[in-house]
Amino acid sequence: MSDPLLFSPMQIRGMSLKNRCVIAPMHQYAAVDGFAQDWHLMNIGRYAAGGAGLVFVESTKVDRRGCGTIGDLGLWKDEHIAGHKRLADHIRDNGSVPAIQLGHSGRKARRFRPWEGGKPLTREAAEAEGLKDWDQWKLVSASALATPGDPEPHGLTKAEVQDLVKMWGQGVRRAQEAGYEALELHGAHGYLVHQFLSPSSNARNDEYGGTEENRRRFLMEIVEETRLYWPDDKPLFLRLSVQDDAGFGPDESVNVAKAVGPLGVDVIDCSSGGMRGSPVISAGPVSYGYQVPYAERLKRDGGVMSMAVGLIVHADQAEAILQNGQADLIAIAREAMYNPNWPMDAAIKLGADPTSASVPPAVSYWLEKRASSVDITPSTYGSGIDKLSAN
């Protein structure tokens, strides 16, 4: 395939990307008191060295109360900045652009890690890991409405909502000081911003609830506060659950995009679900590219660029999404866990990088040497999405 879009350069504001492969933010639950550990450096470094144009560090919390687990990464205090600078520099040094997602778990905070069951965390288990501030780790939300079976959160007062907007701004300031070049606000998956957006979790009757316009006010104030600290030449992403099957869907998502675009949001990262504890299945079975229609809708009607994510596995599948005009960027998540060199592998399969020049020379030199001297089929070779579908 000649001149694949997936490996064409892209400019968003002052950010230059070598390709349109993005590593999506993926929780690691490995932090200690919010501080990045060696695991984070290793994990994020392998994605940067794998040839991606843009690499996101996982959802990082702007408020101690916003931690989903005891292992969530943080930027709620200045002491966290140094660890993030190390991550951002490492991504950049390995040939990619460093990005970060900022979030707050709201009523979905204070839980066991997913592989520990994901249920509400107990004080005993937290303190056994050395936690010392259990009483300060309170659940907060748009309203005092709990997910069935979970503890009831504190419904934030108007003053507390406005305090949180300021916290978000300070998290953005710290991300800027750490050297990140792109930033994403997490407004999806049933976390705090989504709890304000969705009528299933927002029962307020003040200016932050009651109508669709009011329910997005918290997000809009966060965007405005973000742009006070995030330079004009750096792009701003927003992740949305474009369909949550709980009262917030594509029409509302388009309205959000139209509202936040003029405030400085450049790209909508189009995901789904989170309010009911599982992926959205109303659009059909969860299979290859099941969320791509959401990216297509936002790109067409939202007035902003869109990023597709969700079971995008094969190189030709990703290229077709771009060629068909369904999204502007392709985000890879769990498939990158399976193959951290997915962008390099995809570039070779699409004929964009036969010499593996997109990765650091300590890798590309040896792969090119092997390719030029022996005739072999790499272990990641596959027939592609089209041939799989035909079988």
C-alpha positions as CSV (number, residue, x, y, z in Angstrom):
1,M,0.0,0.0,0.0
2,S,1.5,3.3,-1.0
3,D,1.3,6.5,1.1
4,P,-0.9,5.1,3.9
5,L,-2.7,7.8,5.8
6,L,-1.9,6.1,9.1
7,F,1.8,7.0,8.6
8,S,1.4,10.4,7.2
9,P,2.6,13.3,9.3
10,M,0.0,15.4,11.2
11,Q,0.0,18.8,12.7
12,I,-2.4,19.8,15.5
13,R,-1.7,23.4,16.7
14,G,2.0,23.4,17.4
15,M,2.3,19.6,17.8
16,S,3.9,17.7,15.0
17,L,3.2,14.0,14.8
18,K,5.3,11.6,12.7
19,N,2.2,9.4,12.2
20,R,-1.4,9.0,13.4
21,C,-0.8,6.0,15.7
22,V,-1.7,7.0,19.2
23,I,-1.2,4.9,22.4
24,A,-4.3,5.4,24.4
25,P,-4.1,6.1,28.2
26,M,-4.3,2.8,30.1
27,H,-4.5,2.6,33.9
28,Q,-1.6,0.7,35.5
29,Y,-2.7,1.0,39.2
30,A,1.0,0.9,40.1
31,A,1.6,4.3,41.7
32,V,2.5,4.8,45.4
33,D,0.8,7.9,46.9
34,G,0.3,9.1,43.3
35,F,4.0,8.9,42.5
36,A,5.2,7.2,39.3
37,Q,7.3,4.1,39.7
38,D,9.8,2.2,37.6
39,W,6.9,0.2,36.2
40,H,5.5,3.4,34.6
41,L,8.8,4.3,33.0
42,M,9.3,0.8,31.6
43,N,5.7,0.5,30.4
44,I,5.4,3.9,28.7
45,G,8.9,3.6,27.3
46,R,8.2,0.4,25.3
47,Y,5.2,2.1,23.6
48,A,7.3,5.2,22.7
49,A,10.1,3.0,21.3
50,G,7.5,1.0,19.3
51,G,7.0,3.7,16.8
52,A,3.8,5.5,17.9
53,G,3.4,9.2,17.0
54,L,1.7,10.1,20.3
55,V,1.8,8.3,23.6
56,F,-0.6,9.0,26.4
57,V,0.3,8.5,30.1
58,E,-2.7,6.9,31.9
59,S,-5.5,8.9,33.6
60,T,-3.7,10.9,36.3
61,K,-5.7,12.3,39.2
62,V,-6.1,16.1,39.9
63,D,-7.5,15.4,43.4
64,R,-6.6,12.9,46.1
65,R,-10.2,12.0,46.4
66,G,-10.3,11.2,42.7
67,C,-8.1,8.1,42.9
68,G,-10.0,5.0,41.6
69,T,-7.6,2.7,43.5
70,I,-4.7,3.0,45.9
71,G,-2.4,2.7,42.9
72,D,-3.7,5.6,40.7
73,L,-1.2,8.1,39.3
74,G,-1.4,11.6,40.6
75,L,-0.7,15.3,39.9
76,W,-2.6,16.7,42.8
77,K,0.6,18.1,44.4
78,D,3.8,19.7,43.0
79,E,5.9,16.9,44.4
80,H,4.4,14.6,41.7
81,I,5.9,16.8,38.8
82,A,9.4,15.3,38.9
83,G,8.2,11.8,38.2
84,H,6.0,13.0,35.3
85,K,8.9,14.9,33.9
86,R,10.8,11.7,33.8
87,L,8.0,10.0,31.9
88,A,7.5,12.8,29.4
89,D,11.3,13.1,28.7
90,H,11.5,9.3,28.3
91,I,8.7,9.3,25.7
92,R,10.3,12.2,23.8
93,D,13.8,10.7,24.0
94,N,12.4,7.5,22.3
95,G,10.9,9.3,19.3
96,S,7.3,10.0,20.3
97,V,5.3,12.9,21.6
98,P,4.4,12.8,25.3
99,A,0.8,13.3,26.3
100,I,-1.2,12.8,29.5
101,Q,-4.8,12.3,30.5
102,L,-6.2,14.0,33.6
103,G,-9.2,12.7,35.4
104,H,-11.2,12.2,38.6
105,S,-13.0,9.0,39.5
106,G,-15.8,10.7,41.5
107,R,-18.2,8.0,42.9
108,K,-16.1,5.3,41.2
109,A,-13.1,6.1,43.5
110,R,-11.8,4.0,46.4
111,R,-11.9,0.5,44.8
112,F,-9.8,-2.6,44.6
113,R,-7.7,-2.9,41.5
114,P,-9.5,-4.7,38.7
115,W,-7.5,-7.9,39.1
116,E,-8.4,-7.8,42.8
117,G,-12.1,-7.8,42.0
118,G,-12.8,-4.1,41.4
119,K,-15.3,-3.9,44.3
120,P,-15.4,-1.0,46.8
121,L,-12.2,-1.0,48.8
122,T,-12.2,-1.8,52.5
123,R,-10.3,0.3,55.0
124,E,-8.5,-2.7,56.3
125,A,-7.2,-3.7,52.8
126,A,-6.1,-0.1,52.1
127,E,-4.3,0.3,55.4
128,A,-2.6,-3.1,54.9
129,E,-1.0,-1.5,51.8
130,G,0.2,1.5,54.0
131,L,-2.6,4.0,53.3
132,K,-2.7,6.7,56.0
133,D,-5.5,9.0,54.8
134,W,-8.6,6.9,54.5
135,D,-10.8,9.5,56.1
136,Q,-9.8,12.1,53.5
137,W,-10.5,9.7,50.6
138,K,-14.2,10.5,50.3
139,L,-16.5,9.6,47.4
140,V,-17.9,12.6,45.7
141,S,-20.2,13.0,42.7
142,A,-22.6,15.4,40.9
143,S,-25.3,14.1,43.2
144,A,-25.6,11.7,46.2
145,L,-26.6,8.9,43.9
146,A,-24.8,5.6,44.1
147,T,-24.2,2.9,41.6
148,P,-26.3,0.0,42.8
149,G,-24.4,-1.9,45.4
150,D,-21.8,0.8,46.0
151,P,-21.5,3.3,48.9
152,E,-23.4,6.6,48.5
153,P,-21.1,9.5,47.4
154,H,-21.2,13.0,48.8
155,G,-23.1,15.3,46.4
156,L,-20.8,18.2,45.7
157,T,-21.9,21.7,46.8
158,K,-21.6,24.5,44.3
159,A,-18.5,25.8,46.1
160,E,-17.0,22.4,46.0
161,V,-17.6,22.0,42.3
162,Q,-15.9,25.3,41.7
163,D,-13.0,24.2,43.9
164,L,-12.6,21.1,41.8
165,V,-12.4,23.2,38.6
166,K,-9.5,25.0,40.2
167,M,-7.9,21.7,41.1
168,W,-8.1,20.7,37.5
169,G,-6.4,23.9,36.5
170,Q,-3.5,23.2,38.9
171,G,-3.2,19.7,37.6
172,V,-2.9,21.1,34.1
173,R,-0.3,23.6,35.3
174,R,1.7,20.7,36.7
175,A,1.4,18.7,33.4
176,Q,2.7,21.7,31.6
177,E,5.7,22.0,34.0
178,A,6.4,18.3,33.5
179,G,6.8,18.8,29.8
180,Y,3.8,17.1,28.2
181,E,2.9,18.3,24.8
182,A,-0.7,17.1,24.5
183,L,-3.4,16.8,27.2
184,E,-6.6,14.9,27.4
185,L,-9.5,15.6,29.8
186,H,-11.2,12.4,30.9
187,G,-15.0,12.9,30.5
188,A,-15.9,9.3,29.9
189,H,-16.4,5.8,31.5
190,G,-18.6,6.8,34.4
191,Y,-16.0,9.0,36.1
192,L,-16.7,12.4,37.6
193,V,-17.1,14.6,34.5
194,H,-19.3,11.9,33.0
195,Q,-21.3,11.8,36.2
196,F,-22.2,15.4,35.6
197,L,-23.0,14.9,31.9
198,S,-25.3,11.9,32.3
199,P,-28.8,12.4,33.6
200,S,-28.6,9.0,35.3
201,S,-26.1,10.3,37.8
202,N,-26.8,14.0,37.9
203,A,-30.0,15.0,39.7
204,R,-28.9,18.5,40.6
205,N,-31.4,21.4,40.3
206,D,-28.8,24.3,40.2
207,E,-26.8,25.6,37.3
208,Y,-24.8,22.3,37.1
209,G,-27.9,20.1,36.5
210,G,-31.5,19.9,35.4
211,T,-30.9,20.5,31.7
212,E,-28.5,19.2,29.1
213,E,-26.8,22.6,28.9
214,N,-26.4,22.8,32.7
215,R,-25.1,19.2,32.9
216,R,-22.1,20.1,30.7
217,R,-21.3,23.3,32.6
218,F,-18.8,21.6,34.9
219,L,-16.9,20.3,31.9
220,M,-17.0,23.6,30.1
221,E,-15.6,25.4,33.2
222,I,-12.8,22.8,33.3
223,V,-12.0,23.4,29.7
224,E,-11.9,27.1,30.3
225,E,-9.7,26.7,33.4
226,T,-7.4,24.3,31.4
227,R,-6.8,26.8,28.7
228,L,-5.6,29.3,31.3
229,Y,-2.6,27.0,32.0
230,W,-2.3,25.0,28.8
231,P,-0.5,27.0,26.1
232,D,-2.3,27.9,22.9
233,D,0.1,26.0,20.8
234,K,-0.5,22.7,22.6
235,P,-3.5,20.5,21.6
236,L,-6.3,19.6,24.0
237,F,-8.2,16.3,23.7
238,L,-11.4,15.3,25.4
239,R,-12.5,11.7,26.0
240,L,-16.2,11.1,25.9
241,S,-18.4,8.0,26.3
242,V,-20.3,9.0,23.1
243,Q,-23.0,6.4,24.1
244,D,-23.5,5.4,27.7
245,D,-26.9,3.7,27.4
246,A,-28.0,5.8,30.4
247,G,-29.3,9.0,28.9
248,F,-26.1,10.4,27.3
249,G,-25.7,9.5,23.7
250,P,-24.3,10.6,20.3
251,D,-26.6,13.7,20.0
252,E,-25.6,15.0,23.4
253,S,-21.9,14.2,22.6
254,V,-22.2,16.3,19.4
255,N,-23.6,19.1,21.4
256,V,-20.7,18.8,23.9
257,A,-18.2,18.9,21.0
258,K,-19.9,22.0,19.5
259,A,-19.8,23.7,22.9
260,V,-16.2,22.9,23.9
261,G,-14.6,23.3,20.5
262,P,-14.7,27.1,20.6
263,L,-13.2,26.9,24.1
264,G,-10.1,25.2,22.9
265,V,-10.8,21.4,22.5
266,D,-9.2,20.1,19.3
267,V,-10.0,16.3,19.4
268,I,-12.7,14.2,20.8
269,D,-11.5,10.7,21.9
270,C,-14.6,8.6,21.2
271,S,-15.2,5.8,23.6
272,S,-18.4,4.5,25.2
273,G,-20.0,2.9,28.3
274,G,-19.0,3.2,32.0
275,M,-22.3,4.0,33.6
276,R,-23.6,0.5,33.7
277,G,-20.3,-1.4,34.3
278,S,-19.7,-2.8,30.8
279,P,-19.1,-1.8,27.2
280,V,-22.1,-0.4,25.4
281,I,-23.7,-3.1,23.3
282,S,-26.7,-1.2,21.9
283,A,-24.9,-0.5,18.7
284,G,-24.2,-4.2,18.1
285,P,-21.8,-6.9,19.3
286,V,-18.4,-5.9,20.7
287,S,-16.1,-6.7,17.9
288,Y,-13.5,-5.2,15.6
289,G,-13.8,-1.4,15.6
290,Y,-17.2,-1.4,17.4
291,Q,-16.8,2.2,18.6
292,V,-15.7,3.6,15.2
293,P,-19.2,4.8,14.3
294,Y,-19.0,7.2,17.3
295,A,-15.8,8.7,16.0
296,E,-17.4,9.0,12.6
297,R,-20.4,10.9,14.0
298,L,-18.3,13.3,16.0
299,K,-16.0,14.0,13.1
300,R,-18.9,14.7,10.8
301,D,-21.2,16.7,13.1
302,G,-19.1,17.9,16.1
303,G,-16.9,20.6,14.5
304,V,-13.8,19.0,15.9
305,M,-11.4,16.2,15.0
306,S,-12.0,12.7,16.3
307,M,-10.0,9.8,17.5
308,A,-11.2,6.2,17.1
309,V,-10.5,3.6,19.7
310,G,-11.8,0.2,20.6
311,L,-10.7,-3.2,19.2
312,I,-8.7,-1.7,16.4
313,V,-6.3,-4.5,16.0
314,H,-5.0,-4.8,12.4
315,A,-3.0,-2.4,10.3
316,D,-5.3,-2.5,7.3
317,Q,-8.3,-2.1,9.6
318,A,-6.8,1.1,11.0
319,E,-5.9,2.4,7.6
320,A,-9.4,1.8,6.3
321,I,-10.9,3.9,9.1
322,L,-8.8,6.9,8.0
323,Q,-9.2,6.3,4.3
324,N,-13.0,6.2,4.8
325,G,-12.9,9.5,6.7
326,Q,-14.3,8.0,9.9
327,A,-11.6,9.5,12.2
328,D,-8.5,11.6,12.2
329,L,-6.4,9.6,14.6
330,I,-6.2,5.9,15.6
331,A,-5.8,5.0,19.3
332,I,-4.4,1.6,20.1
333,A,-4.9,0.2,23.7
334,R,-4.9,-3.4,24.7
335,E,-3.5,-4.5,21.3
336,A,-0.4,-2.4,22.2
337,M,-0.2,-4.4,25.4
338,Y,-0.1,-7.5,23.3
339,N,2.4,-6.0,20.9
340,P,4.1,-2.8,22.1
341,N,5.7,-2.5,18.6
342,W,2.3,-2.3,16.9
343,P,3.0,1.0,15.0
344,M,6.3,-0.3,13.7
345,D,4.7,-3.6,12.7
346,A,1.8,-1.8,11.0
347,A,4.1,0.5,9.1
348,I,6.0,-2.5,7.7
349,K,2.8,-4.3,6.7
350,L,1.4,-1.2,5.0
351,G,4.7,-0.6,3.2
352,A,5.4,2.7,4.9
353,D,8.6,1.8,6.8
354,P,10.3,-1.3,5.3
355,T,13.6,-0.5,7.2
356,S,12.0,0.1,10.6
357,A,13.3,3.6,10.6
358,S,10.4,4.8,12.8
359,V,11.9,3.2,15.9
360,P,15.2,3.9,17.8
361,P,18.4,2.8,16.0
362,A,19.2,0.3,18.6
363,V,16.2,-1.6,17.3
364,S,16.0,-0.5,13.7
365,Y,19.6,-1.3,12.8
366,W,19.3,-5.0,13.8
367,L,15.9,-5.5,12.3
368,E,17.0,-4.0,9.0
369,K,20.2,-6.1,9.1
370,R,18.1,-9.3,9.5
371,A,15.6,-8.3,6.9
372,S,18.3,-7.7,4.3
373,S,20.2,-10.9,4.9
374,V,17.5,-13.6,5.4
375,D,14.0,-14.4,4.1
376,I,11.7,-14.9,7.0
377,T,8.2,-14.2,8.1
378,P,8.0,-12.2,11.4
379,S,6.0,-13.7,14.3
380,T,3.4,-11.0,14.1
381,Y,2.6,-11.6,10.5
382,G,-1.2,-11.9,9.9
383,S,-3.5,-12.0,7.0
384,G,-5.3,-8.7,7.9
385,I,-8.8,-7.8,8.9
386,D,-10.3,-8.2,5.4
387,K,-9.1,-11.8,5.0
388,L,-10.1,-12.7,8.5
389,S,-13.6,-11.4,7.8
390,A,-13.8,-13.5,4.7
391,N,-12.8,-16.7,6.4
